[in-house]
Amino acid sequence: MFYDYAFFKSLFHPSTLTNALAKEAEIRGYKLRVGIVLFFTLLIFALQNLWGMGTAGLSYLFATNETSAYFVARVISFVLAIIWAILFFVFHYYLIAFVLATFTELPKPWVRHVQLFVVAIFMVEKAMLLAVFYAVGFTTNLNFFSLAPLIAKVTSEPIILFTVNQLSVFSVLAIIVQYAFLKRWMEASAHKGLLAKIIAIHVVLAIIIGLLSSMPLQQWIVRGLV
C-alpha cells in the first residue's frame, strides 16, 4: 500500500495522512517536500541576512570606514545565518518531534510528518515579516503578528518582550495543526492532556528563545572573529 504525499492535501485533510501512516503505507514524494521546506528555510534566512535583518550591530564598521572588516563581518554573518537556518529546521523537525513523541508515546516518524507543517508555518511567518519590512524600508525586533508591540508600551524588559514575541498568530496555527494531527492517533480521553502538553512546549520554547534573543549572540560571534 502506498500514499502519494501532497503537502496541502495532507495539511487540510489530516485523516488521509494519519491513516496512511497508521497503516504503515509507503509515503511517496515526502522526502522531496522535506527538501523543499528545507530549501525555503535556507532561502528566507539568507534573504533576511542579505537585506540586513539582525546585522545593525555591524554598521559601526561601515560608518568608521573599516570597509574590509565590514565585508568580512557580513560574510561571517551570512554563514552564521545559514547555520541558524539549518539549526532551526533540525530543532523543529527532529528535536521537537522527539519531545512530542516522548510525551505522547507516538512513533517519532509520524510526529516528524506533522512537524514539517510546523516548520513551513513558521517560515511563512518569517517570509511575511520580511516582505512587510522590505516594503516599509525598516525592520524591528518585534513581531507584529504577536502581542509584543503592545507589551512594549508597558515594559521594555527584553526577556519579556522576546518571549511574548515568539507567541504569535502563527504559533496558534502551529498548535492547531499539531493538535489536529496528533489527536487522531490517540484516545479521545487523552485529547485535553495532549493540547495542554503542546501549549506547554510552545510556552517553554518561547521562554528559552526569549532568553537567547535578549543576548546578541550572532553579533558577539561575528565581532569575535573579525
Sequence and secondary structure as in RCSB ss.txt:
>XXXX:A:sequence
MFYDYAFFKSLFHPSTLTNALAKEAEIRGYKLRVGIVLFFTLLIFALQNLWGMGTAGLSYLFATNETSAYFVARV
ISFVLAIIWAILFFVFHYYLIAFVLATFTELPKPWVRHVQLFVVAIFMVEKAMLLAVFYAVGFTTNLNFFSLAPL
IAKVTSEPIILFTVNQLSVFSVLAIIVQYAFLKRWMEASAHKGLLAKIIAIHVVLAIIIGLLSSMPLQQWIVRGL
V
>XXXX:A:secstr
 EEE  HHHHHH HHHHHHHHHTT EEETHHHHHHHHHHHHHHHHHHHHHHTTT GGGHHHHHTT HHHHHHHHH
HHHHHHHHHHHHHHHIIIIIHHHHHHHHHT  HHHHHHHHHHHHHHHHHHHHHHHHHHHHHT   SS TTBSHHH
HTTT   HHHHHHHHHSBHHHHHHHHHHHHHHGGGS GGGHHHHHHHHHHHHHHHHHHHHHHHTS HHHHHHHHH
 
